Amino acid sequence: MQRVLNELQTNPAAAMERYGGDKDVMGVLAKLTTFDMSPEQWKAIQGMGASPDDLAQTIYSNRQLAASLQQPHIRAALAEFRADPVAASAKYEGNKEVTDVLDLLEKSLSIEV
């Protein structure tokens, strides 16, 4: 698994292409990424009728989204959106990479972000 994580850090798109169909790898990645959620986010997901595993499966079924969410700067931007959505919206308004990830999240999860 350490090799997979190293590959995700150095070349996330290639790693997702290589391991995207591996249910064991995707299961571990799902567990690693869902721990970032606050208790409020866990409740919101459960309120949508989904489990964190459902969320992870949805995210990792979209290789582009999964690879993007492995990028530290994207994760930092999403953390900023959680903390202060108005300020983050202003800060990232012209950042195509971040707005593309938000669009992918919205489409993949059928939510408005």
Contacts in CASP RR format, 6 or more apart in sequence:
PFRMAT RR
TARGET T0000
AUTHOR 0000-0000-0000
METHOD contacts of the structure
MODEL  1
MQRVLNELQTNPAAAMERYGGDKDVMGVLAKLTTFDMSPEQWKAIQGMGA
SPDDLAQTIYSNRQLAASLQQPHIRAALAEFRADPVAASAKYEGNKEVTD
VLDLLEKSLSIEV
1 25 0 8 1.000
1 28 0 8 1.000
4 15 0 8 1.000
4 19 0 8 1.000
4 25 0 8 1.000
4 28 0 8 1.000
4 29 0 8 1.000
7 14 0 8 1.000
7 15 0 8 1.000
7 18 0 8 1.000
7 19 0 8 1.000
8 15 0 8 1.000
8 16 0 8 1.000
8 29 0 8 1.000
8 67 0 8 1.000
8 70 0 8 1.000
9 70 0 8 1.000
12 67 0 8 1.000
12 68 0 8 1.000
12 70 0 8 1.000
12 71 0 8 1.000
13 63 0 8 1.000
13 64 0 8 1.000
13 67 0 8 1.000
15 67 0 8 1.000
15 70 0 8 1.000
16 63 0 8 1.000
16 64 0 8 1.000
16 66 0 8 1.000
16 67 0 8 1.000
16 70 0 8 1.000
17 63 0 8 1.000
19 25 0 8 1.000
19 26 0 8 1.000
20 26 0 8 1.000
20 60 0 8 1.000
20 63 0 8 1.000
20 66 0 8 1.000
26 56 0 8 1.000
26 57 0 8 1.000
26 60 0 8 1.000
27 56 0 8 1.000
27 60 0 8 1.000
29 56 0 8 1.000
29 60 0 8 1.000
29 66 0 8 1.000
30 52 0 8 1.000
30 53 0 8 1.000
30 56 0 8 1.000
30 57 0 8 1.000
30 59 0 8 1.000
30 60 0 8 1.000
31 56 0 8 1.000
33 56 0 8 1.000
33 59 0 8 1.000
33 69 0 8 1.000
34 52 0 8 1.000
34 53 0 8 1.000
34 55 0 8 1.000
34 56 0 8 1.000
36 75 0 8 1.000
37 45 0 8 1.000
37 52 0 8 1.000
38 82 0 8 1.000
41 82 0 8 1.000
42 52 0 8 1.000
45 51 0 8 1.000
45 52 0 8 1.000
45 54 0 8 1.000
45 55 0 8 1.000
48 111 0 8 1.000
50 58 0 8 1.000
55 109 0 8 1.000
58 108 0 8 1.000
58 109 0 8 1.000
59 65 0 8 1.000
59 66 0 8 1.000
59 69 0 8 1.000
59 108 0 8 1.000
59 109 0 8 1.000
60 66 0 8 1.000
61 108 0 8 1.000
62 104 0 8 1.000
62 108 0 8 1.000
64 104 0 8 1.000
65 101 0 8 1.000
65 104 0 8 1.000
65 105 0 8 1.000
65 108 0 8 1.000
68 74 0 8 1.000
68 97 0 8 1.000
68 100 0 8 1.000
68 101 0 8 1.000
68 104 0 8 1.000
69 75 0 8 1.000
69 78 0 8 1.000
69 101 0 8 1.000
74 97 0 8 1.000
74 98 0 8 1.000
74 101 0 8 1.000
77 88 0 8 1.000
77 92 0 8 1.000
77 95 0 8 1.000
77 98 0 8 1.000
77 101 0 8 1.000
78 101 0 8 1.000
80 87 0 8 1.000
80 88 0 8 1.000
80 91 0 8 1.000
80 92 0 8 1.000
81 88 0 8 1.000
81 89 0 8 1.000
81 92 0 8 1.000
81 102 0 8 1.000
81 113 0 8 1.000
92 98 0 8 1.000
92 99 0 8 1.000
93 99 0 8 1.000
102 113 0 8 1.000
105 111 0 8 1.000
105 113 0 8 1.000
106 112 0 8 1.000
106 113 0 8 1.000
END
